[in-house]
């Protein structure tokens, strides 16, 4: 069952971690009435449409590859009849680092579900199936079954204020959805807990996966008291037309300060990170194809241009011969780049039709907390070259990017809720 949980999480979000269209058996309100069988204290709840032959799942599989069932099972013969049209998974708690997970389904073949459940487990884990509230519940303990019965006849996750808030913000209709409480992070490894704290220690996180127009989209919402600053990414206008990568950000120094405040993360940070502690204000990192080498430029508009220029100069020295970088200033703006000179007027990325269409399809708002754009087919040779360089002559698998098209990702905020959206198109 642990393997089923891991495989289902990966299949649900192709981890990841989550809007526009779905199959006929798409999720409804983060799992619909199955949430009425989940105890309100559950740490996480995942729901996935199991009709993997739908056009929408086909788009996801085209992008990320086929979803393989565990233990060499045949999905259509062994797994789909056992699960029915939807798979609901809940994590009731974590004991000594191991999740206590249950599955809630409506199988087409009850015998195949019982057989599938019996194949998992080991040691003290013995998964069986019981009928509760019109559903087939798979669990490995009497306590878990009793918790489901209590939820079905009393208070359940569906009654939770946080769950209702997440449901209302994400909406219905998705290939897969997931919900997790902030308290579940306390059972995660220390480094992951530290990252959660850096991200604002959300009270809850919810996500959904959708697919439409040969694109997959993950939409994540989280409730956090941390007020992430929003801004209009005006420096994107300085990125030349035809750029294959552009990442807009604000106040990178504040993010780095939060990372460095966490002991579990501090040692993992590159020494180069320390050179960015004076980089405040808006910034943008871009990559533009060049004759021999791509032109990489980091542009910032900091509160103290002199301090930023000094910091970027130190960063350039630390990088050394890996990439011939130099610093230049233009009024309030500071550039770190390997460009041999000022390219002058070559047009702007924000006027490129492909860029504008990609941002419009991803519903990017005017104000964001960060924004990233990548033309993956044109960026792929650089990524593969860097991958080979990191291998230092050893046999290392190159990223498979041939099926990927345009990537748009951004963060936004509405009140006490933060939003993360990733949209990836097929090439």
N, C-alpha and C positions, 0 to 999 in steps of 0.2 A: 504494500500500500504506500510505503514511503516513496517507492519508485514511481508509482502512479501519480502521487502528489507532485513530485518534481517534474515529471514528464508533462503533466497537465498544465502546470504553471508555465513551463517553457513553451508549450504548444499554444497556450492561450495568448501569450504576449510575445512569443518568439524571442524571449529574453536572450526581457526586458523584461520587469515590471513587468494604450489603454483606454465632424462625425457625420458619417454620411452613408447610410445604406447598410444592408445586411441580408442574410439569407432568410428564407421563410420561417426558419426556426430560431431567429435571432433572439438575443436575450431581451428581457423586459424588466426594466427597473432593477438593474443589478442582481437579477436572479429570480425575481417574481416571488411566487408563494413558497419556493424552497427556503427562502430566508426566514419563514415562519417556523421552521424546524430547527433553526440554528440558535443555540443559547446566546443571550445578549452579551455574555462575557467572552465570546469567541474572539480570537486575535485576528483572524483573517477569513475571508470568504471569497472564493473564486468561482466564476461561472463561465462555461464555454459551450458554444453551439457545436454539436458533434457531427453535423452534416458536412464533412470535409470535402464532399464532392460538389459543393455549391460554387458558383462563380466567384463569390467574394473570398472564400477560403482558397480558391484557385489562384487568385491574385497574390495572397499572402505566401502560398507555397512557391509561386513563381519567383518571388523576391528572395525568400529565405531558404528554399529547399523543402523537400517533403517532410512531413511529421511522421516519425517512426514510432510505433507502439513498442513497449518494452517486452523483453523475453521472447523475441522473435515471433510475436503473435501477428496474425493477419488482421488488419483493422476491420475490413468489411465483414469478414467471416466470424471473428472472435470477439472483437471489442465493440463495434457499433451496435450489434443486437443486445449486448449486455448493458449498454449505457442509455439507449434510446436517443432522443433528440437533444438532450442537454445533460451536461455533467456539472454538478455542483460539489465543490470541495470546501470544507471548513476546517480551520485549525483551532481546536478548542483550547489548547494550551501547549506548553513546552516543558518537558520533563528531562532534566540533565542534557539539554541541547537537542533532544529529539522531539519533533512536533507530534502531538496527539491529533491525528487527522481523521476525518470521516468523509464519506461520499454519499450524496443524496441524488438518486436517479429514478427514472421511470423506464425500466428496460422493456425492450420488445421480446426478450427471451430471458425469463427469470432463471432458468437453469444455467445459461451461459454467464449470467452475472454471478451466481454462486460459485461457479467454476473459476471465474476470473478472480474473485475475491480470495478464494482458497490458495491461489498461486502465489500470493504475496504474504509478507510477514516472515516470521522466523523467530526462534527463541521464545520469548514470552508473547509474541504477537500472533494472534490467530483471528483472522478476519472472517466474520460471518455477516449474514444479511437478515434484517428484520423489517417487517412492514409497519410503518408509522405514518399516520396522517395521509394515506394515499400514495406514499413514496416508498421506495426501497432504500433502506439506509445500510451502509456498509461501515462497520466499526470493529474494533478489536477488544472492547471491554464492556462489561455490564454498565459501568458508570457512564460511558459515552452514550450508550443507548438510552439510559435513563435521562441524561441531560437533554437529548433530543425529544423524548416524550414530554418532559417538563416544559420545553420551549413550545411544543406544538399545542399544548393545552393552557399555556399561560403567557408569560412575558418572553419575547424572542428578539433576535437581532432586528427583525423587521419593525419592531416598536422603538428601537433606539433612536434618540434624537440625532446623534451624529450620522447614523446610517441613513436616516431620512434626508438629512441635509446633503450628504454625498449623492444620494439618488436623485434628488431634485436638480442638482447642478450638472450631473453628467447626462441625465435624460435616459431614454430607453433606446432600444434598437442598436445592437452591437454584436459582433462575432464573439467577443469575450469581455468580461468585466472582472474587476478585482476590487476588494475593499480590505483595508487593514487599519487597526487601531494603533495609536501612538504607543500604547503600553506594550504592544508586542515587540517593539524595538528593544526593550530591556532584556529580552532573552537572546538577542543577536550577539555575535562576536564583538569585542570591544572596538575594533576599528570601524565596524559598520555602525555601531552606536555613536561613535564620534562623528561620523559623516552625517548621521541623522541630526545630531546637535548642531553641526555647522549649518544644516539646511533649515534650522529653526524649530526643531523638535515638534513636528506637526501632531495635532491631536488625532487626526485621521488622514489617510491617503486613499484615494479611489481612482480607478483608471478604467479605460475601455479601449478596445481595439475594433476598428471599423475598416472597411475596404470599399473603394468605389473608384471608377475611372482609372483602372490599372494603377492604383496607389493604395498603400496601407497607411493608416493614421492611428497614432496612439495619443490619447488625450488623458492627462493626469491632473487631478485636483488634490490639493492638500490644505487643511485648515491649520494655520500657524499664526502666532502672535507677532512674529518677526515681520517688520514692515520693509519689504524689499523695495528699493527705489525704482520707480519707473521713469522712462525718459523717451524722447523721440530720437531715433538713431540718425542724427544729421550727418555724422562723419561718413556714412555710407556713400554720400554724394562724392566724396573724394576718391572712392575706389574706382579704378579705371574700368571702362567697358570691357567685357570679355573675361572678367575675373572668374576663376574656377572655385575660389573659396573666399568667403567673407564672414567674419565673426565680429559682431558688434557687442560691446560690453560697457559697463559703468562701474567705476570705483573698484578696480581689481585689488587695490591695496586692502580694502575692507574684507574681502573674501579671504585673502591670504592671511590676514591677521586672525581671522576665526580659525583657519586651518592650523596655523602655528600655535594657537592657544590650546590645541588638543594634543596631549602628550602622545597618544596612540598614533597620531598622524604626522607629528613633527619630524620624526626620523625618516619617514618615507618621502618627504618633500625634497626635491632637487635643490642643491646649493644655489642654483641659478634663481630660484624663486625669491630669495632674499633681496635680489637686485631690483625687484618690482615693488618694494614696500612703499616707494614714493610716487607710484603711478596712480594718481587719483583722476577723477573726472571721466569723461567719455573717451572710449578708444575703439579702434577697429583693426583687426588683423586680416590681411588679404594676401592672396596668391594669384599672380597673373602669369600666363605662359610667356616664356622668353625664348630667345634664339638658341641659347645653350642651356642656361639654368632658368628656372622659374623666378620671377621677381617676387620676393617676400617682403612685405612692408607691415610694420606695426606703427600705427599713428595714434597719438593721444593728444587730448586737449586738457592738460592738467591745471590744477590751481596754481602750481609753482613750476613753470616751464623750465627754469634753470635747474631745479632739483631733479626734475624728470629727465632732462638731457644728461645730467651727470650719472643718474642711475642706469639709463639705457647705454651710456658709454661704457660703464663698468660691465654691463651684461654683454656688450659686444666683445670686450676684451676677454671675458671668461669663455665665450664660445670659441674664440681663437680662429683657427683655419678651417673649421668645419663649414662655415659659411661666411664669406667676406662681407660683413655688415659695417655700416657707418651711421652716424647720427647727424641729423640736420634740423635746424629750427626755422619755422616760418611764422613769425609772430607768436601767437599763443599756442601754436601747434608744434609738436615734436615728433620726428620720424626716426625710426630705426629700420634700415632697409639695405638690401644689396643692390639696389638700382644704381647705375653708374651716373645718373644725372636726373634732373627734374624732367619727367616725361612730357610736361606741358599738357595741353588740352587734347585728350584722346577720347573724350566722351566719358560718360559715367555709367557705372553698373546699374544704378537705379533707373536709368532710361532704357536698359535692355529689355526687350519684350519677354525673353525667357525668364528673367529675374522677376519682372512684374507679374507675370502669369503664375509663377511658382508661389509668390507671397500671397496673391489673391486666392489661389486654390487652398492655401493653408489658413486662410482667414486671419492673417497677421494684423493685429490692431495697430493704431498709430503709436501708442505708448507701450513699451515692452520693458522687461527687466534684463533681457539679453536676446540676441537674434543670431542665427547661423544659417548660411546658405552654402550649398556645395553642388557643383556640377560633377557628379561622380565619374561618368565616363571619361571626362577630360582630366580629372584629378587622379584617376586610377593609376596611371604610369608612375606618378610621383609617390603614391602610397606604396606601390609594389617595390619601387626602388628603395624607399626608406626601410621597408620590411626586410629586404635582402641585405641592406647595410647593417641593420641591427643583428642579423644572423651571423655577420662577420665570416662569411664563407661556409657556414654550416648549413645543412639542409633544413630550412624553415619553410613551413607552408605559407604561400602568399594568400592574402585576402581574396576571396572570390567576389569580384565586383562587377562581373560582366553583365549581370541582369539588373543592376541598379541604375537609376536615372538621376533625378534631382532630389536633394534632401533639403528640407526647410525645418528648422527647429527654433522654438522661441519660448520665453517665459513671459508671463503677464500676471496681473494681480487685479482682484476685484474685492474690495473690503478686506475681510480677514482670510480670504481664500487666494492661494497662489495657483497658477496654472502652468503646465508644461505641455507643449504640443510638438509632436514629431510627425512629419509627413514625408514619405519616401515613395517615389514613383518607379514604375518599371521602365527599363531602358527602351 
